Amino acid sequence: HVYHVVNINPTLSNIFIRQLYHHTLKTFTNTNFEKMVEEEKIKETFYISHGTPLMTIDKSVPARSFLQSWKDNVYFKKPKSILVISAHWETNVPAVNAISHTHLIYDFYGFPAPMYQIKYPAPGSPDLARRVQEVLTGSGFECEIDKKRGLDHGSWVPLMFMYPEADIPVCQLSVQSHLDGEHHFKLGRALAPLKDEGVLIIGSGSSVHPSNNTPHSANGVAPWAAEFDSWLNDALTSGRYEDVNNYKTEAPNWKLAHPWPEHFYPLHVAMGASGENSRAELIHNSWEHGTLGYACYKFTSN
């Protein structure tokens, strides 16, 4: 081999090296940034049946162990922030809480004293609250900011098991129980872009939530509840979201399953936020008293 030695002007050589360095750094940085953005995106939304707040002290509630296994068995990624649509916050127009440090609302009565001492010191996220307001108003919804409200048990009961470290910022969004399933589905559609920003959207209610004076079932699941639950699972997993939106004309026994709709509408929001052509999957199902349903669903966008 013959090697030719070429004398290069030192100044030009230094310029070339600097340009090569910056080009390499820029390429590396852009690639990493794009990778980070892609990894931050979330394809899933969830509907969680939070059930009774007694779950916090009663280890026999089956849904408790399901929620405790969340990061190992259900959703492995750590979201940037969490938006919970809670059945226990009802307003005339959509409202989102914007507080820096969350405090808990013990919105239940006559329970054992230790339950009123539970803490879940997750940070709030005024920035996420503003984004929620932006995407909703941009889609034609009204959206109010609430700077005082903390987390009700529709949020903190499941989250204390799902993310016990309490280190992920959390916001709550209200439901409008005087409106219908279609309204909440469209609300979810408007929220869908937040998934690309690393926001985990969770609807929190109960898949079957009868009135307090509904008799318990001593022999397994009450037939009326089982029929509604089966219809819901079939409609969701078959992609018949329109039937779920119109459950009052499509579902059997809906008046028993949801005499008031506030525990059902968070499902419609999660369903809508999952986007076009999403698929639904039943990820947990259990019962309390044979009448209170704990079905939980994952919606995954394509």
Rosetta blueprint (number, residue, H / E / L):
1 H L
2 V L
3 Y L
4 H L
5 V L
6 V L
7 N L
8 I L
9 N L
10 P H
11 T H
12 L H
13 S H
14 N H
15 I H
16 F H
17 I H
18 R H
19 Q H
20 L H
21 Y H
22 H H
23 H H
24 T H
25 L H
26 K H
27 T H
28 F H
29 T H
30 N H
31 T H
32 N H
33 F H
34 E H
35 K H
36 M H
37 V H
38 E H
39 E H
40 E H
41 K L
42 I L
43 K L
44 E E
45 T E
46 F E
47 Y E
48 I E
49 S E
50 H L
51 G L
52 T L
53 P H
54 L H
55 M H
56 T H
57 I L
58 D L
59 K L
60 S L
61 V L
62 P H
63 A H
64 R H
65 S H
66 F H
67 L H
68 Q H
69 S L
70 W H
71 K H
72 D H
73 N H
74 V H
75 Y L
76 F L
77 K L
78 K L
79 P L
80 K L
81 S E
82 I E
83 L E
84 V E
85 I E
86 S E
87 A E
88 H E
89 W E
90 E E
91 T L
92 N L
93 V L
94 P L
95 A E
96 V E
97 N E
98 A L
99 I L
100 S L
101 H E
102 T L
103 H L
104 L E
105 I L
106 Y L
107 D L
108 F L
109 Y L
110 G L
111 F L
112 P L
113 A H
114 P H
115 M H
116 Y H
117 Q L
118 I L
119 K L
120 Y L
121 P L
122 A L
123 P E
124 G L
125 S L
126 P H
127 D H
128 L H
129 A H
130 R H
131 R H
132 V H
133 Q H
134 E H
135 V H
136 L H
137 T H
138 G H
139 S L
140 G L
141 F L
142 E L
143 C L
144 E E
145 I E
146 D E
147 K L
148 K L
149 R L
150 G L
151 L E
152 D L
153 H H
154 G H
155 S H
156 W H
157 V H
158 P H
159 L H
160 M H
161 F H
162 M H
163 Y L
164 P L
165 E L
166 A L
167 D L
168 I L
169 P L
170 V E
171 C E
172 Q E
173 L E
174 S E
175 V E
176 Q L
177 S L
178 H L
179 L L
180 D L
181 G H
182 E H
183 H H
184 H H
185 F H
186 K H
187 L H
188 G H
189 R H
190 A H
191 L H
192 A H
193 P H
194 L H
195 K H
196 D H
197 E H
198 G L
199 V E
200 L E
201 I E
202 I E
203 G E
204 S E
205 G E
206 S L
207 S L
208 V E
209 H L
210 P L
211 S L
212 N L
213 N L
214 T L
215 P L
216 H L
217 S L
218 A L
219 N L
220 G L
221 V L
222 A L
223 P H
224 W H
225 A H
226 A H
227 E H
228 F H
229 D H
230 S H
231 W H
232 L H
233 N H
234 D H
235 A H
236 L H
237 T H
238 S L
239 G L
240 R L
241 Y H
242 E H
243 D H
244 V H
245 N H
246 N L
247 Y H
248 K H
249 T H
250 E H
251 A L
252 P L
253 N L
254 W H
255 K H
256 L H
257 A H
258 H L
259 P L
260 W L
261 P H
262 E H
263 H H
264 F L
265 Y H
266 P H
267 L H
268 H H
269 V H
270 A H
271 M H
272 G H
273 A H
274 S L
275 G L
276 E L
277 N L
278 S L
279 R E
280 A E
281 E E
282 L E
283 I E
284 H E
285 N L
286 S L
287 W E
288 E E
289 H L
290 G L
291 T L
292 L E
293 G E
294 Y L
295 A L
296 C E
297 Y E
298 K E
299 F E
300 T E
301 S L
302 N L
